[in-house]
Amino acid sequence: MFRPKIPTMPTPTGLVSPPAVVEPTEVVQPAPTAPAPAAQGASRPTIQLSPGAVIALLGGGTAVVLVVGAVLVSMLLAVAITGASVAICALVIRSLISTEAKRR
């Protein structure tokens, strides 16, 4: 009753073909070729930024960092304020319960 039942492997039904025999083939090495010379015009062009574009990029990056920082700080403050208010509520409820228990 408490012994596990091990399933038996089902036998295949229908036509059963013998396993295919695979014969090894020889490996043909490709003939060595000379490396192609590097093309002079295929290199990527360099990006040239004007001083105004550099200042705009720095200003944009600074703005993104400030906005993300403000959002993260506000979320941290929200969590801290919520935790403090829950702790105060717990103290008030505990005080009310203990005062009620002393009156009896």
N, C-alpha and C positions, 0 to 999 in steps of 0.2 A: 504494500500500500504506500509506504513512504519511499520506495526506491524509484529513482528517476527513470523515465522511459526514454531510451535512446532511439531516435528515429532511424529507420533503415534507409539505405540509399535506394531510390527508386530505379527500377530497371528501365532501359530505354524501350520505347515502343516503336513500331514501324520498321522501316528499312534501316539497317545499320551498315554504314560503309567502313571499310578498314581505314586506319589512319594513313594520310598521305605521306609518302616518303620524299623528303627533300634532299636533293643531292647538292653538295657544296660546289661552288663555282670558283674559278680563279679570280684573284683581284688584280685588276689592271691599273698600274700606276700611270698617272698622266705625265706627259713629257714636260720637263721643266722649261719654263719660259722666262725671258728676261723681264724684270719689273718695268712697268710703264713709267716714263718720266712724269714728274709732277707738272701739271699744267699751271702756267703762271697766272692766267686770268680766272682760275677756279677758286681762288681764296675769297673768303667773305669780305665784303666791304666794311670799313670801319665806320662807326656812327660818330658824327661830329655834332656836338651840342654847342649852341651859342650860350653866352653867359646868361642871357635871359631865361633860356630853357633850363639851365642848371639851377638858377634861383627858384624857378617855378617848381621844379622837382623837389628841391629841398623844402620849400614852403608846403607843398602838398603832403610830403612824407611827415613833416612835423605836425600838420593838422590831423592826419590820420592817427598818429601816435597819441596826440592829446585827446582826441575824441574817444579812442579805445580805452585809454587810461581813465577818463572821466566815467565812462560806462562801468568799467570794472570796479572803481572805487565806490560808485553809487550802489552797485549790487552788494558789495561788501558791507556798506553802511546799512542797507536794508536788512541784511541777514543779522547784523549785530543788534539793531534796534528791535527786530522781531524776537530775538533770543532774550534780550533784556526784559521786554514786556511780558514774555511768557514766564520768565523767572519771577517777576514781581507778582503776576497773577497767581502763581503757585504758592508764593509766600502768603499772600492775602487769604487764599482759600485754606491753607494750612492753619493760619491764625484763627480763622473763623471756626474751623472744625475743632481746634483745641479749646477755644473759648466755650464752645457749645458743650464739649465733653466735661469741662470743669463745672459748669452750672448744674449738672445733674447730680 
